[in-house]
Amino acid sequence: MKIGIDIVVIKRIEDLIKKFGIEKLKFLNQDEYYSKNPNTIAGIYASKEAFSKALGSGIGEEFSFRDISIIKNDKGKPLIKINSPTLKTKIKDCDVSITHDGGLAIAVVVLKFR
């Protein structure tokens, strides 16, 4: 089992949205457009960074932001959807927790490997 954590300043995401528009944010997948709220988008970004840290690879050849999506279940709990066939064979289970406070979004990801 591995754990990753990340923190994002929400203002940074707000500035990116103002500058480029939400549709141009390359770290988002189509199924993550359920919210245009900068707090939520910052939580998605932090979750993907935390996933890369738990994976131990960072962002690069082994893992890209498009390899996972952060979606919600019917109760609003964030879930990680793995889009990469390679990662699906490596990871047995994953969980994410996201929080927001004081202009920050923080995410923790726990990965269980096969």
N, C-alpha and C positions, 0 to 999 in steps of 0.2 A: 504494500500500500504506500502511496506517495501523496503528499499534500503540497498544494501551491496556493499562494496568496498574492493579491495585487490591489493597488489603490490608485484611483484616478480622480483628478480634480475635475469636477463637473463643468466648471467654466471653460476648461480646455475643449470639451466636447461641444459646448454651446458655440464657442468660437468657430470650430470646424463646420458645424451645421450652417452658421451664418455665412461663412466664406464659400463653402462648396455646395451646400444643400445636402439634405439627408440622403438623397439618392446616389450621391457621389462618394459616400463613405465606403471605402473598399473592404472594410472589415465586416460589413453587414451582409448577411445572406437574405434572400427574398423572404423567408419565413420569419425573419426578425423585424420586419416592418410593422409589427403589431402596435408599436408605440412610436410617436415622434417626440416623446418626452426626453429631454437631455439626461435626466436622472436615470431613466431606464437604459438609454443608449450607453451611458457611462458604465452602468452595471454590466452590460453585455461585453463591452470592451475589457473591463477588469476581469470578467470571467474567462475570456479567451486568453488573456495574459496569464492568469492563474493556472489555467489548464496547461499551457505551454511549460510553465515552471514545474508543475507536478509531473509532466511527461519527461522533463529533464532535457528538453531539446531547445527551448526558446522558439522564436519565430524564424523560420528558414526553410531549408530543404525538407526536413523531416516533418514539419508541421506548419501549416498556414492557417490564417484566421478562417478560411472557407472550409476547413476540414471538420468544423463543428458549428452547430447553431445553438443558441440559447433560446429555448421556447418555454411556454408555460403550460402547466396542466390545467384541468378544469377548475381548480381551486386557486390558481394564480401562482403556484409554486414554480420557481425556475427549474428547468431540466436541461441537461446537455444531450443534444441529438448529434450522434457521430455520423458524419457524411462520408468519411474516408474509409474505403474497404480495408486498407492496411491497418488503420487504427482499430477498426472493429475486431480484427483478429488478435490484436495485442491487449485490448482493454476488456476486462470482465464486467466491471461496473464503475459508474462514476456518479458523483453527487456535487452539487454546487449550492452555496449560500451567498446571497448578495444583500448588502445593507447600504443605506445612504444616511449621512448626517453631516452637518457643518460644511456643506459644499463638496463633500467627498463621496465616492462610491467605492465600496470595498467588496471583494469577492474572494471566497475560499473554495477550492476545488479538491476533492479527494478522489483519487484513481486507484482502482484495484486491478491488477494485471493478471493475465492468465498464467 
